[in-house]
């Protein structure tokens, strides 16, 4: 009976260590992805925790659930494509309003399955809105206005049942005309 009890205790301890190692790895992935992105600089031990960085919101498990950078608070320009969206699976809001990003919206956007708010307005994004945006079933708010987006608005947007606010104005959709 004592051997069985010891074995059970050891098993529980090993499972707890494995769970904490996986959680730490996920948290590290969030921070690493943001560090590689180059928008958030950290210096010394006091700011190495990505949950303390300006514009970051984390949940109790230290997973990034929100990114908010507005009006040129960072210098990013064409670095938007460097952000590995798949490394932020817990993200609920992505607000990068008027910070000068350019490039395209990644089709990795569909990995943000918890996303409810997306605001990439007043930037220099170009190309088309990826049809993968239609798989973001929790999305309630989208603002892609005042960019240089082209092509057409993907019909998959119409399948988003929770979406109650969207703005795609001031882009260059379908026929190349500037839409106001």
N, C-alpha and C positions, 0 to 999 in steps of 0.2 A: 504494500500500500504506500509506503514512504517513497519508493522508487517511482511509482506512478505519479505521485504528487510533485516530486522534483522534476520529472519529465514534463508535466503539464506547465509548471511555473517557467521552466526554461523555454518551452514552446511559446508561451505568452510573451516573454521578454524578447525573444527573437522576432516575433511578429510585430511587436511595438517598435523595435529598432528599425525593421524594414520599412514600416509605415512612415516613421520620422525621416528616414533616409530618402524615400521617394518624395515626401513633401518638401524636404530641403532641396532636392534636385529640381523640382518644379519651380520653387521660388527662385532658385539660382538661374534657371532658364529664363524666367521673366526678366530679372535684372540683367543677365548677359545679353539678351535680345535688345534691351533698351540701351545698354552701354555700347554695343556694336553699332547701333543706330546712330550714335554720336550726338544726340540732342541733349542728353543729360550727362554732365560731367560729375564725377565724384572724387573727392579728395579726402584721404584719411578715413579712419574707422567711423567717425561720427556720421558721415553721409554715405557710407557704402551700402546702406539699406535702401533699396530702391523705393520702398514705401514712404521714405522721408523726402524724396526728391520733389521738387516743385512740379505741380501738375499731375502728380500720381495719386490715385486712390486705390487702397488695397482693402481686402476683406480680412477677417480675423486670421485666416490661414496664410496671410501675406501674399496672396495672389493678386495681381493687378486687375482691378475691375473697372478702372477708369483712367483715361489719359485726356488731360485738358491743357492745351497750349493755345494761347490767343494773342493776336496782334503783335507779331514779330518779337515775342519774348525769347525766342531762340532763333538762331541762324541755321536754316535747314535747306532751303532752296530745292535742289533736285534729289534730296536724300530720302524722299518718301518711299521709293522703291526698295530702299535698304531695310525698312522695317519688316521683320519676319512676323507677319500677322498670326501664323499658326502657332507661334510660341506664346500667344496671349489668349488662351481658350476661355478664360473667365471674364474677359472684357465685356462690360455692360455699356460703357459709353466711350466714344472716340470723338473728341472735339478738338479739331486742329483748325480753328477759325482764323483766317487772315494772317497766316504766318509765312506765306511766300513759297509754299511747297509746289513743286512742279513734277511732271512725270505722269504716269498713269495710275489708275486705281487697280491694284492687284486682284487677279481672280482668286487669290488666297482669302479674299474677304469672306468666302463661305465658311471658313474655319472659325469665324467669330459667332458661333451659334447662340451665344447669350447676349449679343449686342441688341440694345434697345434704342440708343441714340447715336446717330452718325452725322457729324457736322464737319464738312471739309470745304465750307464756303469761303469765298473771297481769297482764293489761291490761284495758281496757274496750272491746275491739272488739265491734262489733255487726253485724247483718245476717247474710247467709249466707256460707258458705265458697264461693268461686267455683268452678264446675265446671272452670275452666281449670287448676286445680291438678293435674288428671289428666294434663296434658301434660308435667309435670315428671318425666320418666322416670328421672332420676338420683337422685331424692329417696329418702333412706334413713331420715330421721328427721323427724317432724312433731310439734310440741307446740303446740296451740291451747287448752289447758285454762285454766280460770278466766278466761273472758271472758264476753261476753253474746251469743254467737252464736246465731242462730235458724235456722229452716227445718229442713232435713235435711242429713245428711252426704252430699255428692255421691257417686253410685255410681262415678264416675270414679276415686275413691281406690282402688277395688278393682283397677284396671288397673296400678297402680304396682308392678311386679315387684321393684324393689330396696328398697321400703319394708319395714323390719323393726321399726320402733318408731313408734307414734303414740299420742297422748293427746288426746282431745277432751272429757275430763270437765269437769264443772262449767260447763256452758253450758245453753242453753234450746232444745234441738232438737225438731223436728217438731211435737209437740202443745202446746208452750209450757211443759211441765213442766221444772223444773230438773233436769238430769242430773248425778248425783254419781258 
